[in-house]
Amino acid sequence: MGSYFMFSKNIFYLFCIFFTVKTSAQQRDTGLLVSPAKFIELSANTDASFIFDVRTREEYNKTHIRNAVLIDSVLPDKVLTQAKSGKAVVLLYSIANGRSVQLAKKLRKEGYAGIYALDGGIASWISGGQPFYSQGKAANVAAFKKSLLTDSLVIVDVASAYCPPCIKVARIIDSFAGQHPGYKIIKLDIDRDALLIAQLKIAAALPAVVLYKSGNEVWRNSRSEDWSLLPQTFLKYHDKK
C-alpha cells in the first residue's frame, strides 16, 4: 500500500512539473509584449494580422508604421472577433510601452488573446529595420558619423517630444553639459530624424542615450537604466583610454 502511495505521489508530482513547464512555455509564447520580429512570426502563422497606432493624430501624421491604422481606444468589432477566435493577431503600439500596453492589457482581460503590444514602441520598429512612414528629413549618415570625429566625448540623445521620460533625460543631459563643456551633445528626434535612426539602429526604445569617443560607441543605456546616474556614467568615460 505504501509503495503504491509513493508511486502515485511521484506520478502526481511529475504531472504538476509537466503542467507548470507547459503553462510557462505557453505564457512565453503568448506574452503581451512582442518585438517586431516576433510579431512578424506570429502574423505568418495566422489568417490575418492588423497593426493599430494608439497615439494622437499629430504623432501619427509625423511618423508611423507603414500600413498601420490610427485608432483611439476602440478596435473594430470584426478585428476583435477574429482576435478572440485565434484567426488574427493584432499589434498595438505607441511611443513607448505606455498607452499601447494599457489598452492591450484591457483587451486581454476581456478575452482577446490575439492582442499584442509592440515592446519599445515605434522606436523598436524603426531601429529594427521594418517599413515606416516619416515626414522627417532625409538621412545623412556620413554627416552624422563625421560629427562624432571630435576630441570631445559625444552624447547622442534620441528622444520624442511626446515622451515624458525623454524630457526628464534631456534635462539631466542639458544640466550635465552646462557643467562639463568638454562633452558634445547631439539631439535626435524620432520624428525629425527617423530615417537616420533607422540606419544607425540606436534606439530600441525611448529614451535612448549613446556615448561616443573618437567616433566609436563606448556606451549605450539599457532598458532598465537609472537615469539619475547618467552624469556618473558620462564622467567614467572621460579619462578612459
NURO-998614 format. One record per residue: x, y, z of N, C-alpha, C in turn; residue in one letter. Coordinates in pm, whole numbers, plus 50000, padded with zeros to 5 digits. Each point is the difference from the previous one (the first is absolute). Last residue first. Example, Ala and Ser with C-alpha at 12.3 -4.5 7.8 and 13.67 -1.06 7.14 Angstrom:
+-------+-------+-------+-------+-------+-------+-------+-------+-------+------+
|   n_x |   n_y |   n_z |  ca_x |  ca_y |  ca_z |   c_x |   c_y |   c_z | resn |
+-------+-------+-------+-------+-------+-------+-------+-------+-------+------+
| 51285 | 49775 | 50708 | 50082 | 50119 | 50006 | 49923 | 50109 | 50073 |    S |
| 50029 | 49428 | 49993 | 49911 | 50119 | 50000 | 50090 | 50120 | 50000 |    A |
+-------+-------+-------+-------+-------+-------+-------+-------+-------+------+
END
This chain:
+-------+-------+-------+-------+-------+-------+-------+-------+-------+------+
|   n_x |   n_y |   n_z |  ca_x |  ca_y |  ca_z |   c_x |   c_y |   c_z | resn |
+-------+-------+-------+-------+-------+-------+-------+-------+-------+------+
| 54120 | 55544 | 47845 | 50080 | 49992 | 49878 | 49925 | 49919 | 49894 |    K |
| 49784 | 50303 | 50412 | 50032 | 49865 | 49955 | 50079 | 50005 | 49870 |    K |
| 49802 | 50371 | 50265 | 50145 | 49978 | 50004 | 50039 | 49859 | 49956 |    D |
| 49537 | 50142 | 49991 | 50075 | 50120 | 49963 | 50150 | 49974 | 49989 |    H |
| 49613 | 49706 | 50133 | 50068 | 49980 | 49872 | 50091 | 50117 | 49962 |    Y |
| 49731 | 49996 | 50399 | 50082 | 49878 | 50006 | 50082 | 49982 | 49874 |    K |
| 49665 | 50341 | 50047 | 50130 | 50036 | 50057 | 50095 | 49882 | 50002 |    L |
| 49549 | 49933 | 49860 | 50074 | 50083 | 49904 | 50140 | 50031 | 50050 |    F |
| 49709 | 49772 | 50292 | 50037 | 49915 | 49886 | 50083 | 50078 | 49900 |    T |
| 49813 | 50229 | 50364 | 50111 | 49915 | 50045 | 50050 | 49912 | 49886 |    Q |
| 49615 | 50267 | 49917 | 50122 | 50081 | 50014 | 50121 | 49918 | 50043 |    P |
| 49568 | 49776 | 49971 | 50063 | 50037 | 49873 | 50127 | 50084 | 50016 |    L |
| 49665 | 49816 | 50331 | 50142 | 49965 | 50003 | 50073 | 50036 | 49870 |    L |
| 49523 | 50050 | 50075 | 50068 | 50093 | 50091 | 50151 | 49975 | 50005 |    S |
| 49692 | 49716 | 49757 | 50041 | 50121 | 49929 | 50073 | 50100 | 50089 |    W |
| 49954 | 49466 | 49986 | 49970 | 50099 | 50103 | 50052 | 50133 | 49946 |    D |
| 49850 | 49554 | 49693 | 50097 | 50100 | 50046 | 49945 | 50088 | 50113 |    E |
| 49857 | 49591 | 49717 | 49966 | 50022 | 50143 | 50091 | 50106 | 50063 |    S |
| 50043 | 49854 | 49543 | 49858 | 50030 | 50011 | 49960 | 50033 | 50145 |    R |
| 50499 | 50116 | 49843 | 49920 | 49878 | 50001 | 49854 | 50041 | 50017 |    S |
| 50408 | 50312 | 49771 | 49916 | 49966 | 50116 | 49933 | 49864 | 49982 |    N |
| 50486 | 50113 | 49790 | 49861 | 50039 | 49974 | 49915 | 49951 | 50116 |    R |
| 50564 | 50084 | 49832 | 49896 | 49968 | 50099 | 49864 | 50038 | 49943 |    W |
| 50405 | 50039 | 49748 | 50060 | 49941 | 50120 | 49896 | 49961 | 50104 |    V |
| 50082 | 50122 | 49430 | 49905 | 49985 | 50110 | 50069 | 49931 | 50117 |    E |
| 50270 | 50305 | 49636 | 49956 | 49865 | 50032 | 49903 | 49997 | 50116 |    N |
| 50237 | 50394 | 49821 | 49918 | 49944 | 49894 | 49947 | 49861 | 50025 |    G |
| 50257 | 50250 | 50323 | 50082 | 49989 | 49879 | 49925 | 49930 | 49888 |    S |
| 49717 | 49947 | 50387 | 50133 | 50055 | 50025 | 50086 | 49972 | 49878 |    K |
| 49434 | 50006 | 50182 | 50105 | 49971 | 49902 | 50131 | 50065 | 50044 |    Y |
| 49474 | 49832 | 50199 | 50121 | 50079 | 50021 | 50109 | 49954 | 49902 |    L |
| 49420 | 49999 | 50055 | 50120 | 49929 | 49954 | 50120 | 50094 | 50017 |    V |
| 49436 | 49924 | 50142 | 50120 | 50083 | 50013 | 50121 | 49916 | 49962 |    V |
| 49414 | 50021 | 49980 | 50122 | 49925 | 49970 | 50118 | 50096 | 50007 |    A |
| 49441 | 49954 | 50198 | 50114 | 50074 | 49943 | 50118 | 49907 | 49974 |    P |
| 49680 | 49778 | 49830 | 50028 | 50139 | 50041 | 49977 | 50014 | 50150 |    L |
| 50164 | 49570 | 49653 | 49890 | 50057 | 50078 | 50039 | 50143 | 50034 |    A |
| 50275 | 49758 | 49722 | 49907 | 49888 | 50015 | 49878 | 50042 | 50082 |    A |
| 50395 | 50258 | 49726 | 49891 | 50029 | 50094 | 49899 | 49885 | 50005 |    A |
| 50397 | 50059 | 49701 | 50049 | 50036 | 50134 | 49888 | 50024 | 50102 |    I |
| 50093 | 49896 | 49481 | 49949 | 49897 | 50092 | 50045 | 50026 | 50144 |    K |
| 50081 | 50233 | 49552 | 50096 | 49986 | 50109 | 49962 | 49888 | 50097 |    L |
| 49717 | 50120 | 49633 | 50127 | 49951 | 49947 | 50103 | 49975 | 50109 |    Q |
| 49576 | 50181 | 50116 | 49979 | 49868 | 49940 | 50132 | 49941 | 49949 |    A |
| 49989 | 50443 | 50161 | 49993 | 49904 | 50110 | 49984 | 49858 | 49948 |    I |
| 49979 | 50351 | 49689 | 50137 | 49986 | 50051 | 50004 | 49895 | 50111 |    L |
| 49582 | 50115 | 49830 | 50076 | 49931 | 49895 | 50145 | 49978 | 50042 |    L |
| 49704 | 50253 | 50284 | 49966 | 49857 | 49996 | 50084 | 49923 | 49899 |    A |
| 49979 | 50483 | 50185 | 50119 | 49925 | 49959 | 49975 | 49850 | 49988 |    D |
| 49654 | 50326 | 50126 | 50084 | 50076 | 49907 | 50112 | 49915 | 49940 |    R |
| 49717 | 49799 | 50328 | 49922 | 50044 | 49886 | 50086 | 50071 | 49896 |    D |
| 50190 | 49849 | 50410 | 49948 | 49882 | 49931 | 49917 | 50038 | 49877 |    I |
| 50415 | 50292 | 50189 | 49857 | 49987 | 50028 | 49943 | 49886 | 49915 |    D |
| 50514 | 50167 | 50214 | 49923 | 49945 | 49889 | 49856 | 49983 | 50044 |    L |
| 50484 | 50280 | 50158 | 49863 | 49960 | 50030 | 49929 | 49952 | 49873 |    K |
| 50525 | 50076 | 50226 | 49923 | 49992 | 49875 | 49862 | 49947 | 50035 |    I |
| 50465 | 50232 | 50265 | 49866 | 49941 | 50006 | 49935 | 50004 | 49862 |    I |
| 50524 | 50003 | 50256 | 49917 | 50049 | 49891 | 49865 | 49928 | 50005 |    K |
| 50401 | 50125 | 50390 | 49916 | 49900 | 49934 | 49919 | 50068 | 49890 |    Y |
| 50288 | 50231 | 50311 | 50086 | 49912 | 49921 | 49922 | 49890 | 49929 |    G |
| 49828 | 50339 | 50321 | 50004 | 50043 | 49860 | 50088 | 49911 | 49912 |    P |
| 49729 | 49971 | 50473 | 50115 | 49930 | 49942 | 50007 | 50031 | 49850 |    H |
| 49655 | 50178 | 50280 | 50108 | 49992 | 50099 | 50128 | 49937 | 49944 |    Q |
| 49602 | 50043 | 49740 | 50027 | 50135 | 50048 | 50116 | 50003 | 50098 |    G |
| 49832 | 49587 | 49837 | 50077 | 50070 | 49898 | 50038 | 50141 | 50044 |    A |
| 49712 | 49743 | 50277 | 50136 | 49945 | 50000 | 50088 | 50076 | 49902 |    F |
| 49546 | 50102 | 50005 | 50062 | 50046 | 50124 | 50145 | 49954 | 50007 |    S |
| 49739 | 49842 | 49643 | 50025 | 50144 | 49984 | 50071 | 50057 | 50124 |    D |
| 49859 | 49550 | 50015 | 50112 | 50017 | 49907 | 50035 | 50148 | 49983 |    I |
| 49624 | 49890 | 50260 | 50120 | 49950 | 50067 | 50123 | 50024 | 49913 |    I |
| 49580 | 50101 | 49817 | 50035 | 50097 | 50105 | 50127 | 49959 | 50072 |    R |
| 49817 | 49704 | 49682 | 50056 | 50119 | 49934 | 50044 | 50105 | 50102 |    A |
| 49767 | 49616 | 50152 | 50138 | 49968 | 49964 | 50068 | 50120 | 49934 |    V |
| 49542 | 50039 | 50100 | 50077 | 49989 | 50125 | 50148 | 49976 | 49968 |    K |
| 49699 | 49992 | 49646 | 50014 | 50137 | 50047 | 50085 | 50003 | 50127 |    I |
| 49878 | 49584 | 49822 | 50099 | 50065 | 49914 | 50027 | 50142 | 50046 |    C |
| 49655 | 49743 | 50205 | 50135 | 49965 | 50048 | 50110 | 50064 | 49917 |    P |
| 49544 | 50078 | 49855 | 50036 | 50063 | 50128 | 50138 | 49959 | 50054 |    P |
| 49815 | 50018 | 49485 | 50048 | 49899 | 50096 | 50043 | 50067 | 50130 |    C |
| 49869 | 50201 | 49567 | 49880 | 49942 | 50061 | 50033 | 49897 | 50108 |    Y |
| 50323 | 50230 | 49719 | 49930 | 50107 | 50072 | 49878 | 49946 | 50075 |    A |
| 50442 | 49701 | 49900 | 49876 | 50042 | 49935 | 49935 | 50108 | 50085 |    S |
| 50537 | 49759 | 49919 | 49881 | 50028 | 50080 | 49878 | 50028 | 49914 |    A |
| 50572 | 49881 | 50067 | 49891 | 49969 | 49907 | 49870 | 50009 | 50078 |    V |
| 50538 | 50174 | 50048 | 49873 | 49986 | 50072 | 49888 | 49981 | 49897 |    D |
| 50570 | 49968 | 50048 | 49888 | 50005 | 49906 | 49873 | 49966 | 50076 |    V |
| 50526 | 50184 | 50111 | 49880 | 49939 | 50057 | 49887 | 50017 | 49898 |    I |
| 50572 | 50010 | 49995 | 49874 | 50041 | 49938 | 49885 | 49921 | 50061 |    V |
| 50536 | 50187 | 50118 | 49908 | 49888 | 50011 | 49866 | 50048 | 49949 |    L |
| 50440 | 50240 | 49809 | 49903 | 49996 | 50110 | 49927 | 49866 | 50003 |    S |
| 50308 | 50124 | 49659 | 50074 | 49970 | 50122 | 49908 | 49990 | 50120 |    D |
| 49821 | 49874 | 49506 | 50041 | 50118 | 50073 | 50079 | 49957 | 50123 |    T |
| 49677 | 49790 | 49616 | 50146 | 50003 | 49997 | 50050 | 50130 | 50061 |    L |
| 49536 | 49899 | 49925 | 50051 | 49924 | 50116 | 50151 | 50006 | 50011 |    L |
| 49747 | 50188 | 49635 | 49982 | 50083 | 50120 | 50049 | 49930 | 50126 |    S |
| 49998 | 49771 | 49584 | 50104 | 50102 | 50000 | 49991 | 50087 | 50125 |    K |
| 49666 | 49682 | 49920 | 50124 | 49935 | 50043 | 50116 | 50098 | 50004 |    K |
| 49586 | 50156 | 49832 | 49988 | 49967 | 50142 | 50130 | 49939 | 50051 |    F |
| 49965 | 50089 | 49543 | 50013 | 50125 | 50075 | 49993 | 49974 | 50150 |    A |
| 49926 | 49635 | 49712 | 50138 | 50045 | 49989 | 50023 | 50126 | 50083 |    A |
| 49561 | 49824 | 49955 | 50083 | 49923 | 50094 | 50144 | 50048 | 49998 |    V |
| 49523 | 50193 | 49873 | 50134 | 50030 | 49953 | 50097 | 49935 | 50099 |    N |
| 49433 | 49989 | 49844 | 50112 | 49958 | 50084 | 50133 | 50040 | 49936 |    A |
| 49524 | 50272 | 49932 | 50076 | 49886 | 49950 | 50119 | 49971 | 50090 |    A |
| 49570 | 50237 | 50222 | 50097 | 50029 | 49895 | 50076 | 49874 | 49961 |    K |
| 49490 | 49960 | 50198 | 50132 | 50052 | 50037 | 50094 | 50019 | 49882 |    G |
| 49542 | 49810 | 50046 | 50011 | 50131 | 49936 | 50139 | 50059 | 50023 |    Q |
| 49842 | 49460 | 49984 | 50042 | 50114 | 50081 | 50005 | 50126 | 49916 |    S |
| 49855 | 49421 | 50038 | 49984 | 50128 | 49930 | 50048 | 50111 | 50092 |    Y |
| 50142 | 49443 | 49961 | 49925 | 50105 | 50068 | 49991 | 50123 | 49911 |    F |
| 50192 | 49431 | 50042 | 49952 | 50114 | 49921 | 49915 | 50100 | 50080 |    P |
| 50407 | 49705 | 50229 | 49869 | 49972 | 49940 | 49946 | 50125 | 49928 |    Q |
| 50420 | 49923 | 50277 | 50008 | 49993 | 49854 | 49869 | 49968 | 49931 |    G |
| 50124 | 50086 | 50481 | 50000 | 49861 | 49958 | 49999 | 49981 | 49849 |    G |
| 49968 | 50424 | 50222 | 50136 | 49949 | 50013 | 50011 | 49854 | 49960 |    S |
| 49569 | 50193 | 49991 | 50087 | 50076 | 49911 | 50143 | 49947 | 50005 |    I |
| 49686 | 49817 | 50298 | 49963 | 49965 | 49863 | 50095 | 50066 | 49900 |    W |
| 50033 | 50109 | 50455 | 50053 | 49865 | 49978 | 49969 | 49953 | 49859 |    S |
| 49830 | 50419 | 50142 | 50146 | 50004 | 49986 | 50057 | 49863 | 49971 |    A |
| 49533 | 50068 | 50102 | 50036 | 50019 | 49859 | 50152 | 50006 | 49978 |    I |
| 49862 | 49753 | 50448 | 49929 | 50099 | 49919 | 50056 | 50014 | 49860 |    G |
| 50118 | 49697 | 50385 | 50088 | 50111 | 49963 | 49935 | 50105 | 49913 |    G |
| 49779 | 49537 | 49989 | 50095 | 50030 | 50106 | 50098 | 50107 | 49954 |    D |
| 49485 | 49902 | 49845 | 50135 | 50006 | 49948 | 50097 | 50044 | 50109 |    L |
| 49530 | 49721 | 50069 | 50053 | 50137 | 50001 | 50145 | 49995 | 49954 |    A |
| 49525 | 49667 | 49923 | 50139 | 50017 | 50045 | 50037 | 50148 | 49999 |    Y |
| 49553 | 49610 | 49955 | 50044 | 50139 | 50011 | 50142 | 50007 | 50055 |    I |
| 49690 | 49609 | 49934 | 50084 | 50035 | 49886 | 50051 | 50142 | 50001 |    G |
| 49690 | 49797 | 50325 | 50136 | 49947 | 50015 | 50093 | 50040 | 49887 |    A |
| 49543 | 50173 | 50243 | 50055 | 50009 | 49864 | 50148 | 49961 | 50004 |    Y |
| 49681 | 50044 | 50384 | 50001 | 49873 | 49928 | 50056 | 50001 | 49860 |    G |
| 49966 | 50343 | 50365 | 49868 | 49978 | 49943 | 49996 | 49876 | 49911 |    E |
| 50404 | 50150 | 50196 | 49911 | 49966 | 50111 | 49858 | 49970 | 49951 |    K |
| 50317 | 50160 | 49690 | 50033 | 49863 | 50040 | 49907 | 49953 | 50113 |    R |
| 49971 | 50447 | 49861 | 49937 | 49910 | 49903 | 50032 | 49853 | 50033 |    L |
| 50201 | 50336 | 50266 | 49855 | 50008 | 50015 | 49930 | 49899 | 49909 |    K |
| 50466 | 50055 | 49960 | 49964 | 49930 | 50125 | 49849 | 49997 | 50019 |    K |
| 50166 | 50251 | 49640 | 50019 | 49856 | 49975 | 49962 | 49919 | 50123 |    A |
| 50002 | 50470 | 50033 | 49887 | 49954 | 49920 | 50010 | 49850 | 49975 |    L |
| 50358 | 50201 | 50228 | 49878 | 50014 | 50080 | 49879 | 49946 | 49924 |    Q |
| 50413 | 50026 | 49775 | 49998 | 49891 | 50098 | 49874 | 50005 | 50084 |    V |
| 50079 | 50350 | 49691 | 49973 | 49873 | 49930 | 49990 | 49883 | 50097 |    S |
| 50118 | 50438 | 50163 | 49861 | 49992 | 49954 | 49967 | 49865 | 49935 |    R |
| 50463 | 50017 | 50163 | 49898 | 50064 | 50084 | 49859 | 49975 | 49952 |    G |
| 50502 | 49902 | 49860 | 49913 | 49895 | 50054 | 49894 | 50058 | 50094 |    N |
| 50188 | 50297 | 49596 | 50077 | 49908 | 50084 | 49903 | 49893 | 50051 |    A |
| 49847 | 50303 | 49683 | 50137 | 50050 | 49997 | 50092 | 49911 | 50083 |    I |
| 49593 | 49743 | 49821 | 49999 | 50143 | 50031 | 50147 | 50045 | 49998 |    S |
| 49659 | 49543 | 49828 | 50126 | 50067 | 50035 | 49975 | 50147 | 50030 |    Y |
| 49775 | 49457 | 49898 | 49975 | 50138 | 50042 | 50134 | 50065 | 50031 |    L |
| 49809 | 49543 | 49708 | 50110 | 50070 | 50065 | 49959 | 50144 | 50029 |    L |
| 49755 | 49487 | 49897 | 49988 | 50146 | 49995 | 50116 | 50062 | 50078 |    V |
| 49821 | 49508 | 49736 | 50080 | 50061 | 50104 | 49997 | 50151 | 49978 |    V |
| 49652 | 49557 | 49860 | 50076 | 50120 | 49968 | 50085 | 50042 | 50119 |    A |
| 49705 | 49621 | 50001 | 50021 | 50008 | 49856 | 50080 | 50124 | 49959 |    K |
| 49820 | 49847 | 50446 | 50134 | 49951 | 49965 | 50031 | 50006 | 49853 |    G |
| 49604 | 50155 | 50265 | 49991 | 49864 | 49947 | 50136 | 49940 | 49963 |    S |
| 49957 | 50451 | 50160 | 49950 | 49910 | 50105 | 49997 | 49855 | 49952 |    K |
| 50119 | 50342 | 49696 | 50104 | 49987 | 50102 | 49957 | 49902 | 50108 |    A |
| 49691 | 50116 | 49662 | 50107 | 49916 | 49946 | 50110 | 49976 | 50102 |    Q |
| 49656 | 50296 | 50116 | 49944 | 49864 | 49984 | 50106 | 49904 | 49950 |    T |
| 50107 | 50457 | 50023 | 49994 | 49940 | 50133 | 49947 | 49857 | 49994 |    L |
| 50000 | 50255 | 49605 | 50137 | 49968 | 50040 | 50001 | 49930 | 50135 |    V |
| 49591 | 50165 | 49841 | 50044 | 49888 | 49915 | 50139 | 49954 | 50040 |    K |
| 49814 | 50388 | 50206 | 49942 | 49875 | 50049 | 50049 | 49879 | 49921 |    D |
| 50307 | 50445 | 50050 | 49883 | 49954 | 49924 | 49951 | 49864 | 50051 |    P |
| 50251 | 50315 | 50350 | 50036 | 49926 | 49880 | 49874 | 49956 | 49926 |    L |
| 50131 | 50414 | 50365 | 49901 | 49903 | 49956 | 50046 | 49934 | 49871 |    V |
| 50201 | 50378 | 50243 | 50004 | 49886 | 50092 | 49904 | 49889 | 49959 |    S |
| 50180 | 50319 | 49645 | 50006 | 50055 | 50135 | 50010 | 49881 | 50096 |    D |
| 50215 | 50001 | 49493 | 49874 | 49981 | 50073 | 50008 | 50076 | 50132 |    I |
| 50267 | 49919 | 49479 | 49986 | 50080 | 50121 | 49864 | 49972 | 50064 |    L |
| 50313 | 49669 | 49684 | 49876 | 50078 | 50002 | 49991 | 50072 | 50134 |    V |
| 50427 | 49789 | 49667 | 49931 | 50003 | 50129 | 49879 | 50091 | 49991 |    A |
| 50336 | 49918 | 49646 | 49872 | 49927 | 49997 | 49930 | 49991 | 50136 |    N |
| 50496 | 50139 | 50042 | 49935 | 49989 | 49870 | 49879 | 49908 | 50008 |    R |
| 50168 | 50284 | 50420 | 50031 | 49872 | 49936 | 49922 | 49992 | 49869 |    I |
| 50114 | 50491 | 50173 | 49922 | 49883 | 50041 | 50046 | 49876 | 49926 |    H |
| 50064 | 50585 | 50090 | 50069 | 49873 | 49981 | 49910 | 49886 | 50044 |    T |
| 49827 | 50451 | 49950 | 50145 | 50023 | 49987 | 50076 | 49873 | 49966 |    K |
| 49527 | 50003 | 50086 | 50028 | 50070 | 49875 | 50150 | 50021 | 49978 |    N |
| 49840 | 49808 | 50411 | 49984 | 49908 | 49886 | 50040 | 50068 | 49869 |    Y |
| 49981 | 50260 | 50397 | 50113 | 49907 | 50001 | 49999 | 49911 | 49876 |    E |
| 49632 | 50285 | 50057 | 50121 | 50079 | 49977 | 50123 | 49910 | 49995 |    E |
| 49583 | 49814 | 50121 | 50006 | 50027 | 49856 | 50128 | 50076 | 49966 |    R |
| 50027 | 49703 | 50438 | 49916 | 50108 | 49952 | 50014 | 50016 | 49849 |    T |
| 50081 | 49512 | 50214 | 50046 | 50133 | 50037 | 49901 | 50106 | 49949 |    R |
| 50017 | 49502 | 49940 | 49909 | 50053 | 50103 | 50046 | 50137 | 50051 |    V |
| 50030 | 49639 | 49551 | 50073 | 50108 | 50067 | 49904 | 50064 | 50100 |    D |
| 50012 | 49486 | 49755 | 49927 | 50121 | 50036 | 50088 | 50096 | 50080 |    F |
| 49994 | 49530 | 49651 | 50083 | 50088 | 50082 | 49924 | 50130 | 50024 |    I |
| 49899 | 49440 | 49847 | 49966 | 50142 | 49997 | 50096 | 50076 | 50089 |    F |
| 49902 | 49483 | 49724 | 50071 | 50079 | 50101 | 49967 | 50148 | 49979 |    S |
| 49828 | 49440 | 49864 | 50005 | 50145 | 49976 | 50077 | 50069 | 50111 |    A |
| 49966 | 49518 | 49969 | 49929 | 50036 | 49876 | 50013 | 50148 | 49966 |    D |
| 50396 | 49746 | 50273 | 49857 | 50026 | 50019 | 49937 | 50044 | 49868 |    T |
| 50478 | 49919 | 50085 | 49932 | 49877 | 50042 | 49852 | 50021 | 50030 |    N |
| 50314 | 50348 | 49873 | 50017 | 49898 | 49897 | 49923 | 49872 | 50031 |    A |
| 50023 | 50366 | 50308 | 49915 | 50033 | 49885 | 50006 | 49891 | 49893 |    S |
| 50287 | 49979 | 50377 | 49863 | 49967 | 50037 | 49906 | 50022 | 49882 |    L |
| 50445 | 50133 | 49942 | 49992 | 49854 | 50010 | 49858 | 49956 | 50033 |    E |
| 50093 | 50455 | 50003 | 50002 | 49952 | 49861 | 49989 | 49847 | 49998 |    I |
| 50044 | 50203 | 50419 | 49867 | 50026 | 49943 | 49993 | 49951 | 49856 |    F |
| 50414 | 49972 | 50220 | 49905 | 49904 | 50056 | 49861 | 50022 | 49942 |    K |
| 50342 | 50304 | 49883 | 50024 | 49868 | 49939 | 49900 | 49897 | 50050 |    A |
| 49995 | 50437 | 50193 | 49953 | 50001 | 49861 | 50015 | 49862 | 49935 |    P |
| 49947 | 49971 | 50518 | 50092 | 50074 | 49913 | 49941 | 50005 | 49860 |    S |
| 49694 | 49954 | 50458 | 50072 | 49927 | 49894 | 50093 | 50095 | 49925 |    V |
| 49655 | 49927 | 50477 | 50097 | 50084 | 49928 | 50075 | 49916 | 49897 |    L |
| 49676 | 49778 | 50264 | 49934 | 50123 | 49955 | 50092 | 50086 | 49914 |    L |
| 50039 | 49456 | 50027 | 50031 | 50118 | 50078 | 49938 | 50125 | 49940 |    G |
| 49995 | 49500 | 49893 | 49888 | 50092 | 49983 | 50022 | 50128 | 50082 |    T |
| 50322 | 49645 | 49997 | 49958 | 50005 | 49860 | 49891 | 50103 | 49976 |    D |
| 50155 | 49914 | 50440 | 50104 | 50066 | 49922 | 49957 | 50017 | 49855 |    R |
| 49714 | 49766 | 50283 | 50001 | 50141 | 50038 | 50108 | 50075 | 49923 |    Q |
| 49973 | 49534 | 49948 | 49887 | 50065 | 49935 | 49998 | 50148 | 50031 |    Q |
| 50318 | 49738 | 50219 | 50033 | 50012 | 49858 | 49890 | 50071 | 49924 |    A |
| 49927 | 49899 | 50451 | 50100 | 50105 | 49988 | 50037 | 50023 | 49855 |    S |
| 49712 | 49642 | 50098 | 49932 | 50128 | 50019 | 50097 | 50116 | 49983 |    T |
| 50174 | 49562 | 49988 | 49918 | 50025 | 49882 | 49932 | 50136 | 50009 |    K |
| 50246 | 49852 | 50373 | 50090 | 50031 | 49889 | 49921 | 50034 | 49876 |    V |
| 49753 | 49856 | 50371 | 50061 | 50130 | 50027 | 50090 | 50043 | 49885 |    T |
| 49807 | 49570 | 49987 | 49898 | 50103 | 49978 | 50058 | 50139 | 50020 |    F |
| 50276 | 49627 | 50094 | 49971 | 50009 | 49856 | 49903 | 50111 | 49971 |    F |
| 50089 | 49903 | 50449 | 50116 | 50062 | 49938 | 49977 | 50020 | 49850 |    I |
| 49671 | 49771 | 50242 | 50001 | 50142 | 50038 | 50117 | 50073 | 49934 |    C |
| 49970 | 49533 | 49946 | 49893 | 50066 | 49926 | 50000 | 50150 | 50029 |    F |
| 50292 | 49732 | 50247 | 50045 | 50010 | 49861 | 49898 | 50072 | 49914 |    L |
| 49883 | 49906 | 50442 | 50101 | 50105 | 49995 | 50051 | 50021 | 49858 |    Y |
| 49700 | 49644 | 50073 | 49931 | 50128 | 50018 | 50099 | 50116 | 49990 |    F |
| 50169 | 49562 | 49997 | 49931 | 50029 | 49874 | 49931 | 50135 | 50007 |    I |
| 50190 | 49842 | 50394 | 50104 | 50040 | 49905 | 49941 | 50035 | 49864 |    N |
| 49714 | 49827 | 50330 | 50044 | 50134 | 50039 | 50105 | 50053 | 49902 |    K |
| 49849 | 49557 | 49956 | 49895 | 50094 | 49960 | 50041 | 50143 | 50029 |    S |
| 50287 | 49660 | 50148 | 49998 | 50002 | 49854 | 49899 | 50102 | 49948 |    F |
| 50016 | 49919 | 50464 | 50117 | 50077 | 49957 | 50005 | 50011 | 49848 |    M |
| 49660 | 49734 | 50186 | 49977 | 50141 | 50034 | 50116 | 50087 | 49950 |    F |
| 50036 | 49536 | 49960 | 49902 | 50051 | 49904 | 49976 | 50148 | 50021 |    Y |
| 50269 | 49773 | 50306 | 50070 | 50015 | 49873 | 49909 | 50058 | 49894 |    S |
| 49816 | 49896 | 50421 | 50088 | 50116 | 50009 | 50072 | 50025 | 49871 |    G |
| 49728 | 49618 | 50035 | 49916 | 50121 | 50000 | 50088 | 50126 | 50000 |    M |
+-------+-------+-------+-------+-------+-------+-------+-------+-------+------+
END
